[in-house]
Amino acid sequence: MKDTNINTPLNHAPNAWALIPLLVFLFTYLVVSILAGDFYKMPITVAFVISSVVAIAISKGGKLSNRIEQFCRGAANSNIMLMVLIFILAGAFAQTAKAMGAVDATVNLAMSILPGNLLAAGIFLAACFISISVGTSVGTIVALAPVAVGIAAKTGMPDALMLGVVVSGAMFGDNLSFISDTTIVATRTQGCNMNDKFKVNIRIALPIAIITGIIYVIVGSGVDSSYTAGAIEWIKVIPYLVVLVAAICGVNVMLVLFIGILLSGIVGLLTGGFDIWGWTASMGLGITNMGELIIVTLLAGGMLEMIRYNGGIDWIILKLTSHIRSSKGAELSIAALVSFANLCTANNTIALIMAGPIAKDIADRFKVDPRRSASILDIFSCFIQGIIPYGAQLLMASGLGNVSPIEVMQYLYYPYLLGFGALLAILFGYPRKFSKAVPAK
């Protein structure tokens, strides 16, 4: 989301109590689901309603009506509204393409090209390529999630596994792409060139991506290979191909989805997949299926705004920056700073906007190379964004696949390994070339 100001000031008194709603959500949704052994026992909407009530109840701001108004301002933030519009169009496109037969046709194409044991790794590679070309993880998930679920249905692989593959590949490009919001903000706030930050970043991310690909090959080794791909109906593949090409060319994601809906409808009408009323019914069903996702997004926006408004993020910043003693400690603080900001905003670009200026001050004070601080900021923001169950990426994937975000979380090998690998890179000063202290200006 690009319409935020990089120089947004922090002007709220630090307050640890402001983080209580986030802790309530994590306990109510994650802990309760894990203890119950059932990811559907606690609906994510109910968990957000409970945490939102807590956020309003403990908030500053005087009268109850004022606090509710502040909550609504967070829910109606332009970034939140843009996400809602994308979810609506994504639901309409996914259901229209499915009703027309585009998903089955594209699955047959993928399975005719790749052997069964390489399908998961192949989708991961495709997601990496598309996301690094597009610069948006959400756009990549929109394009590939329906195909991934279709492949899972044909091969017997869990839907959550294939959705985890797509999200993992999507976060690879979100972290590295030159046109990604996170890359732009990270480099601008740290005062370095994109290609210099890329040189640091790729040395950490590429080995992790290779390891992840190998894991997906191993995971896919038990895939049922008895399924025989049907005939490829090329005309039904066209909407997906056009969507992928348009996304790679940098076309706005909302325009890409509109084109996909239009092409899927036209092809469906020409091939007899549905009539005009069947087309509208498919769009309506797709939008309706996104209802829970939209509700969660609005509630999350309101709750996280209350945390920000009441000084929760500022408290984290204060605590993280008060005990730095070395350049390595500075790097760890930068990583923790952007990670906590991301947990509290569920948007890695906004987290970078908030944490970037503070990270720059820390980096200058302890002589951390700006290329390295930009890389740390970007990596850890994408690591957190890729694994939180209330982030746009997991919500979109789980919504399109009709599974719980927690189920998908267990298969997010790339984000987990990326976070672990980046932590090791800080502890062991890798890559060495960029770990040397920069001379004072």
DRENDO-1510 file (C-alpha; in Angstrom, 1 decimal, always signed):
<recs>
REC; n; res; u; v; w
REC; 1; MET; +0.0; +0.0; +0.0 .
REC; 2; LYS; +1.7; +3.2; -1.2 .
REC; 3; ASP; -0.3; +6.1; +0.0 .
REC; 4; THR; +1.4; +6.6; +3.4 .
REC; 5; ASN; +3.9; +9.3; +4.4 .
REC; 6; ILE; +7.4; +8.1; +5.1 .
REC; 7; ASN; +8.0; +10.9; +7.5 .
REC; 8; THR; +5.0; +10.2; +9.7 .
REC; 9; PRO; +5.9; +11.4; +13.2 .
REC; 10; LEU; +5.5; +9.4; +16.4 .
REC; 11; ASN; +3.6; +11.5; +18.8 .
REC; 12; HIS; +1.9; +9.2; +21.4 .
REC; 13; ALA; +3.1; +8.6; +24.9 .
REC; 14; PRO; +4.6; +5.1; +25.3 .
REC; 15; ASN; +2.2; +2.7; +27.0 .
REC; 16; ALA; +2.6; -1.0; +27.5 .
REC; 17; TRP; -1.0; -1.5; +28.4 .
REC; 18; ALA; -1.9; -0.6; +24.8 .
REC; 19; LEU; -0.6; -4.0; +23.7 .
REC; 20; ILE; -3.2; -5.9; +25.7 .
REC; 21; PRO; -5.7; -6.2; +22.8 .
REC; 22; LEU; -3.0; -7.9; +20.6 .
REC; 23; LEU; -2.2; -10.3; +23.4 .
REC; 24; VAL; -5.9; -11.0; +23.9 .
REC; 25; PHE; -6.2; -11.8; +20.2 .
REC; 26; LEU; -3.1; -14.1; +20.1 .
REC; 27; PHE; -4.3; -16.0; +23.2 .
REC; 28; THR; -8.0; -16.2; +22.1 .
REC; 29; TYR; -7.2; -17.4; +18.6 .
REC; 30; LEU; -3.8; -19.1; +18.5 .
REC; 31; VAL; -3.5; -20.5; +22.0 .
REC; 32; VAL; -7.1; -21.6; +22.3 .
REC; 33; SER; -7.1; -23.3; +18.9 .
REC; 34; ILE; -3.8; -25.1; +19.6 .
REC; 35; LEU; -5.0; -26.3; +23.1 .
REC; 36; ALA; -8.3; -27.4; +21.6 .
REC; 37; GLY; -6.5; -29.3; +18.9 .
REC; 38; ASP; -9.0; -27.9; +16.4 .
REC; 39; PHE; -8.3; -24.9; +14.2 .
REC; 40; TYR; -12.0; -24.2; +13.7 .
REC; 41; LYS; -13.1; -24.2; +17.4 .
REC; 42; MET; -12.4; -20.5; +17.7 .
REC; 43; PRO; -13.5; -18.5; +14.6 .
REC; 44; ILE; -11.0; -15.7; +13.8 .
REC; 45; THR; -13.9; -13.2; +13.6 .
REC; 46; VAL; -14.9; -14.0; +17.2 .
REC; 47; ALA; -11.3; -13.6; +18.4 .
REC; 48; PHE; -11.1; -10.2; +16.7 .
REC; 49; VAL; -14.5; -9.1; +18.2 .
REC; 50; ILE; -13.2; -10.0; +21.7 .
REC; 51; SER; -9.9; -8.2; +21.2 .
REC; 52; SER; -11.6; -5.2; +19.6 .
REC; 53; VAL; -14.0; -4.8; +22.6 .
REC; 54; VAL; -10.9; -4.9; +24.9 .
REC; 55; ALA; -9.1; -2.3; +22.8 .
REC; 56; ILE; -12.1; +0.1; +23.0 .
REC; 57; ALA; -12.6; -0.6; +26.7 .
REC; 58; ILE; -9.0; +0.2; +27.8 .
REC; 59; SER; -8.4; +3.0; +25.3 .
REC; 60; LYS; -7.7; +6.6; +26.1 .
REC; 61; GLY; -9.9; +9.2; +24.4 .
REC; 62; GLY; -12.6; +10.1; +26.9 .
REC; 63; LYS; -16.2; +9.1; +26.3 .
REC; 64; LEU; -17.1; +5.7; +24.8 .
REC; 65; SER; -18.4; +7.3; +21.6 .
REC; 66; ASN; -15.0; +9.0; +21.1 .
REC; 67; ARG; -13.2; +5.7; +21.5 .
REC; 68; ILE; -15.5; +3.9; +19.1 .
REC; 69; GLU; -15.0; +6.7; +16.6 .
REC; 70; GLN; -11.2; +6.3; +16.9 .
REC; 71; PHE; -11.7; +2.5; +16.3 .
REC; 72; CYS; -13.8; +3.3; +13.2 .
REC; 73; ARG; -11.1; +5.6; +11.8 .
REC; 74; GLY; -8.7; +2.8; +12.0 .
REC; 75; ALA; -11.1; +0.4; +10.3 .
REC; 76; ALA; -11.8; +2.9; +7.5 .
REC; 77; ASN; -8.1; +3.7; +6.9 .
REC; 78; SER; -7.4; +4.0; +3.1 .
REC; 79; ASN; -5.1; +1.0; +3.2 .
REC; 80; ILE; -7.8; -1.1; +4.8 .
REC; 81; MET; -10.4; +0.0; +2.3 .
REC; 82; LEU; -8.0; -0.8; -0.6 .
REC; 83; MET; -7.5; -4.3; +0.8 .
REC; 84; VAL; -11.3; -4.8; +1.1 .
REC; 85; LEU; -11.7; -3.8; -2.6 .
REC; 86; ILE; -9.0; -6.1; -3.6 .
REC; 87; PHE; -10.6; -9.0; -1.6 .
REC; 88; ILE; -14.0; -8.3; -3.3 .
REC; 89; LEU; -12.5; -8.4; -6.8 .
REC; 90; ALA; -10.4; -11.4; -6.0 .
REC; 91; GLY; -13.4; -13.3; -4.7 .
REC; 92; ALA; -15.4; -12.5; -7.9 .
REC; 93; PHE; -12.5; -13.5; -10.1 .
REC; 94; ALA; -11.7; -16.7; -8.3 .
REC; 95; GLN; -15.3; -18.0; -8.4 .
REC; 96; THR; -15.9; -16.9; -12.0 .
REC; 97; ALA; -12.7; -18.6; -13.2 .
REC; 98; LYS; -13.7; -21.7; -11.2 .
REC; 99; ALA; -17.2; -21.8; -12.6 .
REC; 100; MET; -16.0; -21.3; -16.2 .
REC; 101; GLY; -13.4; -24.1; -15.9 .
REC; 102; ALA; -10.2; -22.0; -15.9 .
REC; 103; VAL; -8.9; -23.6; -12.7 .
REC; 104; ASP; -9.2; -27.2; -14.0 .
REC; 105; ALA; -7.7; -26.2; -17.3 .
REC; 106; THR; -4.7; -24.5; -15.7 .
REC; 107; VAL; -4.2; -27.4; -13.3 .
REC; 108; ASN; -4.2; -29.8; -16.2 .
REC; 109; LEU; -1.6; -27.6; -17.9 .
REC; 110; ALA; +0.6; -27.5; -14.8 .
REC; 111; MET; +0.3; -31.3; -14.2 .
REC; 112; SER; +1.1; -32.0; -17.9 .
REC; 113; ILE; +4.4; -30.1; -17.5 .
REC; 114; LEU; +5.5; -31.1; -14.1 .
REC; 115; PRO; +5.7; -34.6; -12.6 .
REC; 116; GLY; +3.7; -35.1; -9.4 .
REC; 117; ASN; +6.7; -35.0; -7.0 .
REC; 118; LEU; +7.7; -31.6; -8.4 .
REC; 119; LEU; +4.3; -29.8; -8.4 .
REC; 120; ALA; +4.8; -28.2; -5.0 .
REC; 121; ALA; +8.3; -27.1; -5.8 .
REC; 122; GLY; +7.1; -25.9; -9.3 .
REC; 123; ILE; +4.4; -23.7; -7.8 .
REC; 124; PHE; +6.9; -22.3; -5.3 .
REC; 125; LEU; +9.2; -21.4; -8.1 .
REC; 126; ALA; +6.4; -19.8; -10.1 .
REC; 127; ALA; +5.3; -17.8; -7.1 .
REC; 128; CYS; +8.9; -16.6; -6.5 .
REC; 129; PHE; +9.2; -15.5; -10.2 .
REC; 130; ILE; +5.8; -13.8; -10.3 .
REC; 131; SER; +6.3; -12.0; -7.0 .
REC; 132; ILE; +9.7; -10.7; -7.8 .
REC; 133; SER; +8.4; -9.5; -11.1 .
REC; 134; VAL; +5.2; -7.9; -9.7 .
REC; 135; GLY; +6.6; -6.6; -6.4 .
REC; 136; THR; +3.4; -7.6; -4.6 .
REC; 137; SER; +2.8; -10.7; -2.6 .
REC; 138; VAL; -1.0; -10.2; -2.5 .
REC; 139; GLY; -1.2; -10.1; -6.3 .
REC; 140; THR; +0.8; -13.3; -6.5 .
REC; 141; ILE; -1.5; -15.1; -4.1 .
REC; 142; VAL; -4.5; -13.9; -6.0 .
REC; 143; ALA; -3.1; -15.3; -9.2 .
REC; 144; LEU; -1.8; -18.7; -7.9 .
REC; 145; ALA; -3.9; -19.7; -4.9 .
REC; 146; PRO; -6.9; -21.1; -6.9 .
REC; 147; VAL; -4.5; -23.1; -9.1 .
REC; 148; ALA; -2.7; -24.4; -6.1 .
REC; 149; VAL; -5.9; -25.6; -4.4 .
REC; 150; GLY; -7.0; -27.2; -7.7 .
REC; 151; ILE; -3.7; -29.2; -7.8 .
REC; 152; ALA; -4.1; -30.2; -4.2 .
REC; 153; ALA; -7.6; -31.6; -5.0 .
REC; 154; LYS; -6.2; -33.7; -7.9 .
REC; 155; THR; -3.2; -35.0; -6.1 .
REC; 156; GLY; -4.4; -35.5; -2.6 .
REC; 157; MET; -2.0; -33.0; -1.1 .
REC; 158; PRO; -3.5; -30.9; +1.7 .
REC; 159; ASP; -5.0; -27.6; +0.5 .
REC; 160; ALA; -3.1; -25.8; +3.4 .
REC; 161; LEU; +0.2; -27.2; +2.1 .
REC; 162; MET; -0.2; -25.8; -1.4 .
REC; 163; LEU; -1.5; -22.5; +0.0 .
REC; 164; GLY; +1.6; -22.4; +2.2 .
REC; 165; VAL; +3.8; -22.9; -1.0 .
REC; 166; VAL; +2.1; -20.0; -2.7 .
REC; 167; VAL; +2.5; -17.6; +0.3 .
REC; 168; SER; +6.1; -18.7; +0.7 .
REC; 169; GLY; +7.0; -17.9; -2.9 .
REC; 170; ALA; +5.0; -14.6; -2.7 .
REC; 171; MET; +7.0; -13.4; +0.3 .
REC; 172; PHE; +10.3; -14.1; -1.6 .
REC; 173; GLY; +9.5; -11.5; -4.2 .
REC; 174; ASP; +7.9; -9.1; -1.7 .
REC; 175; ASN; +11.3; -9.0; +0.1 .
REC; 176; LEU; +13.5; -8.8; -3.0 .
REC; 177; SER; +11.7; -7.1; -5.8 .
REC; 178; PHE; +12.9; -3.6; -6.9 .
REC; 179; ILE; +9.3; -2.4; -7.3 .
REC; 180; SER; +8.1; -3.8; -3.9 .
REC; 181; ASP; +6.8; -1.2; -1.4 .
REC; 182; THR; +9.0; -2.7; +1.3 .
REC; 183; THR; +12.2; -2.4; -0.8 .
REC; 184; ILE; +11.4; +1.3; -1.7 .
REC; 185; VAL; +10.7; +2.3; +1.9 .
REC; 186; ALA; +13.6; +0.4; +3.4 .
REC; 187; THR; +16.1; +1.9; +1.1 .
REC; 188; ARG; +14.7; +5.4; +1.3 .
REC; 189; THR; +14.7; +5.5; +5.1 .
REC; 190; GLN; +18.2; +4.1; +5.3 .
REC; 191; GLY; +19.7; +6.2; +2.5 .
REC; 192; CYS; +21.1; +3.5; +0.2 .
REC; 193; ASN; +20.5; +2.4; -3.3 .
REC; 194; MET; +18.1; -0.5; -4.1 .
REC; 195; ASN; +20.7; -2.5; -6.0 .
REC; 196; ASP; +23.1; -2.3; -3.0 .
REC; 197; LYS; +20.4; -3.4; -0.6 .
REC; 198; PHE; +19.6; -6.3; -3.1 .
REC; 199; LYS; +23.2; -7.5; -3.0 .
REC; 200; VAL; +23.0; -7.9; +0.8 .
REC; 201; ASN; +19.5; -9.3; +0.8 .
REC; 202; ILE; +20.0; -11.9; -2.0 .
REC; 203; ARG; +22.9; -13.5; -0.2 .
REC; 204; ILE; +20.6; -14.3; +2.7 .
REC; 205; ALA; +17.3; -15.0; +0.9 .
REC; 206; LEU; +18.5; -17.1; -2.1 .
REC; 207; PRO; +20.1; -19.9; -0.1 .
REC; 208; ILE; +16.9; -20.0; +2.0 .
REC; 209; ALA; +14.8; -20.2; -1.1 .
REC; 210; ILE; +16.9; -23.1; -2.5 .
REC; 211; ILE; +16.5; -25.0; +0.8 .
REC; 212; THR; +12.8; -24.4; +0.8 .
REC; 213; GLY; +12.5; -25.6; -2.8 .
REC; 214; ILE; +14.3; -28.9; -1.8 .
REC; 215; ILE; +11.9; -29.3; +1.2 .
REC; 216; TYR; +8.9; -28.9; -1.2 .
REC; 217; VAL; +10.4; -31.6; -3.5 .
REC; 218; ILE; +10.8; -33.9; -0.5 .
REC; 219; VAL; +7.2; -33.1; +0.7 .
REC; 220; GLY; +5.9; -33.7; -2.8 .
REC; 221; SER; +7.6; -37.1; -3.1 .
REC; 222; GLY; +4.6; -38.9; -1.7 .
REC; 223; VAL; +2.1; -37.3; -4.1 .
REC; 224; ASP; -0.4; -39.6; -5.8 .
REC; 225; SER; +0.9; -39.8; -9.4 .
REC; 226; SER; -1.9; -42.0; -10.6 .
REC; 227; TYR; -3.9; -38.9; -11.7 .
REC; 228; THR; -3.8; -38.4; -15.4 .
REC; 229; ALA; -4.1; -34.8; -16.5 .
REC; 230; GLY; -7.0; -34.2; -18.9 .
REC; 231; ALA; -6.9; -32.4; -22.2 .
REC; 232; ILE; -5.8; -28.8; -21.9 .
REC; 233; GLU; -8.5; -26.5; -23.0 .
REC; 234; TRP; -6.3; -23.5; -24.0 .
REC; 235; ILE; -9.1; -21.0; -24.3 .
REC; 236; LYS; -10.0; -21.6; -20.6 .
REC; 237; VAL; -6.3; -21.0; -19.6 .
REC; 238; ILE; -6.3; -17.6; -21.3 .
REC; 239; PRO; -7.7; -15.6; -18.4 .
REC; 240; TYR; -5.0; -16.9; -16.0 .
REC; 241; LEU; -2.3; -16.3; -18.6 .
REC; 242; VAL; -3.4; -12.8; -19.2 .
REC; 243; VAL; -3.7; -12.1; -15.4 .
REC; 244; LEU; -0.1; -13.4; -14.9 .
REC; 245; VAL; +1.3; -11.4; -17.8 .
REC; 246; ALA; -0.5; -8.2; -16.8 .
REC; 247; ALA; +0.7; -8.6; -13.2 .
REC; 248; ILE; +4.3; -9.2; -14.3 .
REC; 249; CYS; +4.0; -6.0; -16.5 .
REC; 250; GLY; +3.2; -4.0; -13.4 .
REC; 251; VAL; -0.5; -3.4; -14.1 .
REC; 252; ASN; -2.4; -2.2; -11.0 .
REC; 253; VAL; -3.7; -5.3; -9.1 .
REC; 254; MET; -7.3; -4.1; -9.1 .
REC; 255; LEU; -7.2; -3.6; -12.9 .
REC; 256; VAL; -5.6; -7.0; -13.2 .
REC; 257; LEU; -8.5; -8.6; -11.3 .
REC; 258; PHE; -11.1; -6.7; -13.3 .
REC; 259; ILE; -9.5; -7.9; -16.5 .
REC; 260; GLY; -9.6; -11.4; -15.1 .
REC; 261; ILE; -13.3; -11.2; -14.2 .
REC; 262; LEU; -14.1; -9.8; -17.7 .
REC; 263; LEU; -12.1; -12.4; -19.6 .
REC; 264; SER; -13.4; -15.3; -17.5 .
REC; 265; GLY; -16.9; -14.2; -18.1 .
REC; 266; ILE; -16.5; -13.9; -21.8 .
REC; 267; VAL; -14.8; -17.3; -22.1 .
REC; 268; GLY; -17.5; -18.8; -20.0 .
REC; 269; LEU; -20.2; -17.4; -22.2 .
REC; 270; LEU; -18.4; -18.5; -25.4 .
REC; 271; THR; -17.7; -22.1; -24.1 .
REC; 272; GLY; -21.1; -22.6; -22.5 .
REC; 273; GLY; -19.7; -22.7; -19.0 .
REC; 274; PHE; -22.6; -20.5; -17.9 .
REC; 275; ASP; -25.0; -17.9; -19.2 .
REC; 276; ILE; -25.1; -14.2; -18.2 .
REC; 277; TRP; -27.0; -15.0; -15.0 .
REC; 278; GLY; -24.7; -17.8; -14.2 .
REC; 279; TRP; -21.8; -15.3; -14.5 .
REC; 280; THR; -23.4; -12.8; -12.2 .
REC; 281; ALA; -24.3; -15.5; -9.7 .
REC; 282; SER; -20.6; -16.7; -9.7 .
REC; 283; MET; -19.4; -13.2; -9.1 .
REC; 284; GLY; -21.9; -12.7; -6.3 .
REC; 285; LEU; -21.0; -16.0; -4.6 .
REC; 286; GLY; -17.3; -15.2; -4.8 .
REC; 287; ILE; -17.8; -11.8; -3.2 .
REC; 288; THR; -20.0; -13.4; -0.5 .
REC; 289; ASN; -17.3; -16.0; +0.2 .
REC; 290; MET; -15.0; -13.1; +1.0 .
REC; 291; GLY; -17.3; -11.8; +3.7 .
REC; 292; GLU; -15.4; -13.3; +6.7 .
REC; 293; LEU; -12.1; -12.0; +5.3 .
REC; 294; ILE; -13.5; -8.5; +4.9 .
REC; 295; ILE; -14.9; -8.5; +8.4 .
REC; 296; VAL; -11.6; -9.6; +9.9 .
REC; 297; THR; -9.7; -7.0; +7.9 .
REC; 298; LEU; -12.0; -4.2; +9.2 .
REC; 299; LEU; -11.8; -5.4; +12.8 .
REC; 300; ALA; -8.0; -5.8; +12.6 .
REC; 301; GLY; -7.6; -2.3; +11.2 .
REC; 302; GLY; -9.6; -0.8; +14.1 .
REC; 303; MET; -7.9; -2.8; +16.8 .
REC; 304; LEU; -4.4; -2.1; +15.6 .
REC; 305; GLU; -5.2; +1.6; +15.2 .
REC; 306; MET; -6.2; +1.6; +18.9 .
REC; 307; ILE; -2.8; +0.0; +19.8 .
REC; 308; ARG; -1.0; +2.7; +17.8 .
REC; 309; TYR; -3.1; +5.5; +19.1 .
REC; 310; ASN; -2.6; +4.5; +22.7 .
REC; 311; GLY; +1.2; +4.3; +22.4 .
REC; 312; GLY; +1.8; +0.6; +22.2 .
REC; 313; ILE; +4.3; +0.8; +19.3 .
REC; 314; ASP; +6.1; +3.7; +21.0 .
REC; 315; TRP; +6.5; +1.7; +24.1 .
REC; 316; ILE; +8.1; -1.1; +22.1 .
REC; 317; ILE; +10.4; +1.4; +20.4 .
REC; 318; LEU; +11.4; +2.9; +23.8 .
REC; 319; LYS; +12.3; -0.5; +25.3 .
REC; 320; LEU; +14.2; -1.8; +22.3 .
REC; 321; THR; +16.4; +1.3; +21.8 .
REC; 322; SER; +17.4; +1.8; +25.5 .
REC; 323; HIS; +19.8; -1.1; +25.9 .
REC; 324; ILE; +21.9; -1.1; +22.7 .
REC; 325; ARG; +25.7; -1.5; +23.4 .
REC; 326; SER; +27.2; -2.7; +20.1 .
REC; 327; SER; +26.7; -2.8; +16.3 .
REC; 328; LYS; +25.4; -6.4; +16.6 .
REC; 329; GLY; +23.0; -5.3; +19.4 .
REC; 330; ALA; +21.9; -2.4; +17.1 .
REC; 331; GLU; +21.2; -4.9; +14.3 .
REC; 332; LEU; +19.2; -7.1; +16.6 .
REC; 333; SER; +17.3; -4.1; +17.9 .
REC; 334; ILE; +16.4; -3.0; +14.3 .
REC; 335; ALA; +15.1; -6.5; +13.6 .
REC; 336; ALA; +13.0; -6.6; +16.8 .
REC; 337; LEU; +11.8; -3.1; +16.2 .
REC; 338; VAL; +10.3; -3.7; +12.8 .
REC; 339; SER; +9.0; -7.1; +13.8 .
REC; 340; PHE; +7.0; -5.7; +16.7 .
REC; 341; ALA; +5.8; -2.8; +14.6 .
REC; 342; ASN; +4.6; -5.4; +12.0 .
REC; 343; LEU; +2.8; -7.4; +14.6 .
REC; 344; CYS; +1.0; -4.3; +15.7 .
REC; 345; THR; +0.1; -3.0; +12.2 .
REC; 346; ALA; -0.3; -6.2; +10.1 .
REC; 347; ASN; +1.2; -4.3; +7.2 .
REC; 348; ASN; +4.9; -4.5; +6.5 .
REC; 349; THR; +5.1; -1.3; +4.5 .
REC; 350; ILE; +3.5; +0.7; +7.3 .
REC; 351; ALA; +5.8; -1.1; +9.8 .
REC; 352; LEU; +8.8; +0.0; +7.8 .
REC; 353; ILE; +7.5; +3.6; +7.6 .
REC; 354; MET; +7.2; +3.7; +11.3 .
REC; 355; ALA; +10.4; +1.8; +12.2 .
REC; 356; GLY; +12.7; +3.1; +9.4 .
REC; 357; PRO; +13.6; +6.6; +10.8 .
REC; 358; ILE; +14.3; +5.1; +14.2 .
REC; 359; ALA; +16.4; +2.3; +12.6 .
REC; 360; LYS; +18.4; +4.9; +10.7 .
REC; 361; ASP; +19.2; +6.8; +13.9 .
REC; 362; ILE; +20.4; +3.5; +15.5 .
REC; 363; ALA; +22.4; +2.5; +12.5 .
REC; 364; ASP; +24.2; +5.9; +12.3 .
REC; 365; ARG; +24.9; +5.8; +16.0 .
REC; 366; PHE; +26.5; +2.4; +16.0 .
REC; 367; LYS; +28.0; +2.6; +12.5 .
REC; 368; VAL; +25.8; -0.1; +10.9 .
REC; 369; ASP; +26.2; -0.2; +7.1 .
REC; 370; PRO; +22.9; +1.4; +5.7 .
REC; 371; ARG; +22.8; -1.4; +3.1 .
REC; 372; ARG; +22.7; -3.9; +5.9 .
REC; 373; SER; +20.2; -2.0; +8.0 .
REC; 374; ALA; +17.9; -1.7; +5.0 .
REC; 375; SER; +18.2; -5.4; +4.3 .
REC; 376; ILE; +17.5; -6.3; +8.0 .
REC; 377; LEU; +14.4; -4.1; +8.0 .
REC; 378; ASP; +13.0; -5.6; +4.8 .
REC; 379; ILE; +13.7; -9.2; +5.7 .
REC; 380; PHE; +12.2; -9.1; +9.2 .
REC; 381; SER; +9.1; -7.1; +8.0 .
REC; 382; CYS; +8.5; -9.8; +5.3 .
REC; 383; PHE; +9.2; -12.6; +7.7 .
REC; 384; ILE; +6.5; -11.4; +10.2 .
REC; 385; GLN; +4.1; -10.4; +7.5 .
REC; 386; GLY; +4.3; -13.8; +6.0 .
REC; 387; ILE; +3.4; -15.7; +9.1 .
REC; 388; ILE; +0.8; -13.6; +11.1 .
REC; 389; PRO; -2.7; -15.1; +10.7 .
REC; 390; TYR; -4.3; -11.7; +10.5 .
REC; 391; GLY; -2.0; -10.3; +7.7 .
REC; 392; ALA; -3.4; -9.7; +4.2 .
REC; 393; GLN; -1.3; -12.6; +2.7 .
REC; 394; LEU; -2.5; -15.4; +5.0 .
REC; 395; LEU; -6.1; -14.0; +5.1 .
REC; 396; MET; -6.2; -13.9; +1.3 .
REC; 397; ALA; -4.8; -17.4; +0.8 .
REC; 398; SER; -7.0; -19.0; +3.5 .
REC; 399; GLY; -10.0; -17.1; +2.1 .
REC; 400; LEU; -9.4; -18.4; -1.5 .
REC; 401; GLY; -8.7; -21.9; -0.2 .
REC; 402; ASN; -11.5; -22.0; +2.4 .
REC; 403; VAL; -9.1; -23.2; +5.2 .
REC; 404; SER; -8.0; -21.8; +8.5 .
REC; 405; PRO; -5.0; -19.4; +8.5 .
REC; 406; ILE; -3.5; -21.5; +11.3 .
REC; 407; GLU; -3.6; -24.6; +9.1 .
REC; 408; VAL; -1.6; -22.7; +6.5 .
REC; 409; MET; +0.9; -21.5; +9.0 .
REC; 410; GLN; +2.4; -24.9; +9.6 .
REC; 411; TYR; +3.6; -25.0; +5.9 .
REC; 412; LEU; +5.2; -21.6; +5.7 .
REC; 413; TYR; +8.7; -23.0; +5.4 .
REC; 414; TYR; +10.3; -20.1; +3.6 .
REC; 415; PRO; +9.2; -17.3; +5.9 .
REC; 416; TYR; +10.3; -19.3; +9.0 .
REC; 417; LEU; +13.6; -20.2; +7.5 .
REC; 418; LEU; +14.1; -16.6; +6.2 .
REC; 419; GLY; +13.7; -15.2; +9.8 .
REC; 420; PHE; +16.0; -17.9; +11.2 .
REC; 421; GLY; +18.6; -17.4; +8.5 .
REC; 422; ALA; +18.5; -13.6; +8.9 .
REC; 423; LEU; +19.0; -14.0; +12.7 .
REC; 424; LEU; +22.0; -16.2; +12.1 .
REC; 425; ALA; +23.3; -13.7; +9.6 .
REC; 426; ILE; +23.2; -11.0; +12.3 .
REC; 427; LEU; +24.8; -13.2; +15.0 .
REC; 428; PHE; +27.7; -14.3; +12.7 .
REC; 429; GLY; +28.1; -11.1; +10.7 .
REC; 430; TYR; +27.1; -12.5; +7.3 .
REC; 431; PRO; +27.8; -11.4; +4.7 .
REC; 432; ARG; +31.2; -10.2; +6.0 .
REC; 433; LYS; +31.6; -7.6; +3.3 .
REC; 434; PHE; +28.6; -5.6; +4.6 .
REC; 435; SER; +29.1; -6.3; +8.3 .
REC; 436; LYS; +32.0; -3.9; +8.8 .
REC; 437; ALA; +31.3; -0.7; +10.7 .
REC; 438; VAL; +31.0; +2.3; +8.4 .
REC; 439; PRO; +33.2; +5.2; +9.1 .
REC; 440; ALA; +31.6; +8.2; +10.9 .
REC; 441; LYS; +30.7; +11.1; +8.7 .
</recs>
